[in-house]
Amino acid sequence: MGMIPANLNTMMMGSSIWTPAELFLASEFGAWFDPSDLSTLWQDTAGTSAVTTDGQSVARIDDKSGNGINLLQATAGSRPLYKTDGTLHWLQFDGADDMASAAMASNIMDGNGTMSASFYTTDSEGIAGIFEERNSDNPAAQERAILYADTRAGTQPLANYKPVFGGTAYRVDYSAENNNLTRATIFTNDGSNVRGYDNAVLIGTTATTDTFSSNTQLHIGQQFTGLPLTGNIYSLFIIEALISTDSISLLNNYSSGKAGI
């Protein structure tokens, strides 16, 4: 898919508030996950027992894009928890083995693509996977697009939020921040360059030519290889399209609002 035009980017139209649904009006391929929408959260992978209460485990997170890319976790002990303070809503990951995943027949971030997440991490001295698309034909090949938090000291900034694309670590490094912060992160790939945004501000650009194989998986809460998140995820979004600058701002506002930033 190509660039999504700016004429789709209106924060409010009448009484309607902008949401990522605006970016799927032409049936773009991708996925959108919103823990604040309880109609999309289930205690079982079949989607028959709804999540209704703070602290319940989440076995299934339905995709709101219309593409049916639902995230699942069949193992009861590895499910994130639905949490709310009455205003904000999030998925809480335990830093041990919590995660959810979805299989896809084709990739999203290979070529024109956009990935976004708002999250909070209490991890320190390590790397925490937030949101990943990875080649499922050969997962160890490191063909991936990933958002993760890097809080290692020493040669790394204290907290380094990096998009990584493809088999080589094409990284866009974010400015050093303490952990225990809530972030809204977006990165885009146009087939030639990866661009990273922190709160809608362009942080960096790096060239890439890597590609994915056809079959891919989405993972949230950790990478395929581990590196689990201790913290919260408030919103997730991925689309096979290079969205406009206006849409990046709107998506950031939406994602930040979900996280209370």
N, C-alpha and C positions, 0 to 999 in steps of 0.2 A: 504494500500500500504506500501511497505517497503522503505528502504533507496534508494534514487536516486543516482546512481553511479557517481563517480568523472569524468568518461570519458565523461560526458555531459558538463563538466564545463570548457569551454574555452572562455576566454574573447573575443578573436578575432579569426576567422577562415577565412583566406584570407581577403576579404574586409568586412566580416560580423561582426557586433558588437553583443556581447552577450545580450540577453534579456530573461525575464522569459519564453518566448515560449519554450526555451530549456528544461524546467522542465515539460512540458506537452507533450513531444514527444511520450510517451507510453499511451496517453489518460488518464492521471491522473485526478481525480476529484478535482475541485477547481475553483478559479476565479482570474482574473487579471484585474485591472482597471487602465487606464492611461489617465489622463485628457489632456495630450499633444497631444493625437491622436484625432483630431476633428471628424474623421469619426465614433467615438464611442459616441459622445455627441449629445443629441437631446433636443429640446425645448418642445416636447410632448412625452407622454408615449408610443405612437404607433410607434415612430421612423420615422416620416415622415417629420419633420421640423428640419433641421440640426442647430446646434450651429455653428456660423461662426465668431462671434465678441465678443471682450472683454466686460464683463458686462451682457451678456445674461444669463437668468436663465436656469438651467439644470433639465429637468424632467426625463431623462433617461440616464444611463451610461451603455454602452454595455460591456459585459464581453469579454476579448480578449483571454481567455483560450480555447475557443471552446466548453465550457460546457453550454453556454446560460444562465448563472446566471446574468441577467441584473438587475441593481439597478434602482428603480422607485420611483418617488414622484408625486402623482396625484394632491396634493394640491399646487396651484400656489404660495401661500405665504410662503410655507415651502421648497422651492427649493433653493439649493445652486446656487451661481453664477459662471460662467466660467470666470476666470481672467488670464491675461497674461501681462508680461512686455516686450514682444517681444522676450524673451529668455526662461524664465520659464513659465510653465502653471500650473494652480491649480484650485481646487474647493474652493470657499470661503464660510464659514458658519457664520451665523450672531449671534450665541450665544443665540438665542431665541427659534426657532423651526425648523430650517433647518435640514433636514436629507434625506436619501434615503435608501431603503430597497429592499431585494429580498427574496423570499421564496424558500426553497429547500426541497426535499423529503428525503434527508439523510444528516447526519452531516459530518463535515470535520475534526474538531479538536479533536474528541473523539478517542483516540488511536494515531497512527502516524500522526502528522500534523504540519504544519508550517504556521505562520501568520506574515505579514510584512506591515509596513506603514512608509511613510515619511510625516512629518507634521510640522506645525508651530502653536503655540497657544499664544494668548495674554491674555488668562484667568489668573486671579489671585484670590487667596483665594477660590479655589473651585476645582471641578473635571470636566474634559471635556472628553466625550466619543469620541474616534477616529474611532474605527473599532470593531464590535462585532458580534459574532455568538452566538445565544441564542435559547434554546428550545422553539418552537412555540406552542407546545401542552399545555404547562403550563408556560408561560413567567415569572410569578411571582416566580417560583421555583428557580430562579437564576442559572439555568444550562446554563453556558455561558463560552465563551473564549473571552476575551476583552483586547484591548490595550486602555489605557486612560492616560491622563495627570493629575496628582494630584499636584496642586500648593498651597495647604493649608499650612499655617504657624503653629507654635506651635509644636504639637507632630509629625507633618509630615515635611519632608524636604520641602524646598521652592518649588521645582518642582520635583515631584516623578513620573517617568514613569513606570507603572506597568502592566505586563501581569497578568491577573487573569483567572484561569481555573476552571470550574465546580461549583458545588453548594457551595463549601467552598472557601474562598478567599486564594487560593494558590498563593501567590504573589512573584514576583521577583522584588526587589526594586532597582531602579537605583540611582546613586549618585546624590546628591543635585546639582541642576543647577537653574539659574534664569529662569523665564518664558521669553517669547519673544525670544526663541531660536528655531531653526529648528532642528529636530531630525530625524534620521533613525533608526527604532526599529524593531527587529525581535524576535519572540519567538517560541519555538518548544515544542511539547509534544510527548514523546515516549510511553505513556501509563503508565509510572511509574514516570517520572520526567518532570517538566517544566523548560526550560532554557531560560533566557532572555539575549538579546544581544543589546548593544547600539553602533552604528557604528561598527558592526561586532565583538566587544569585549564582551566576556562572562561576564555578570555582576553578575549573580547568578543562583542557581539551587534550586528547592524545589520539594519534593515528592508529588505526587497526585495519587489518585485512583478513582476519580469521573468520571462518564460517563454521556453522553447526552441521551435524548430520540431520536427517529428516525427523527422526523420533526424539522427542524431548520430554522431560518431566519438570514440573514445578515443585519446589520444596520451600516450606516456610518454617522458621524457628531454628534451623540449622542447615548446613550444607549436606550434600549426599555423603560426604566423608566424615561428618561429625561437626565439631565446633558449635555446640549448642548455645542458644541465647538464654541468658538469664535476664528477663525483662518482658516488655509488653509490645504488642503490635496493635496499632490503632486503625490502619488502613493499608491496603495493598492494591496496586494497579499495574497492569502490563498490557500493551497493545502493539500490534504489528502496524505501526504508523509513526511517522515523525511529526509530532504535534507542533503547532505554531507557538511562537513566543507568548502570545496572549493566553493560549491554552496552558502553557507551562505555569504561568502566573495563577490562573484559575485553579489548576490542579493542585498547586502548592497551597493556595488558600483553603481549598477543600480538605486536603490532607492535614494541614496544620490545625484547622478547626476541629477535626476529629480527635486530635491529640491534645487540644487545649493550649496550643502554642500561641 
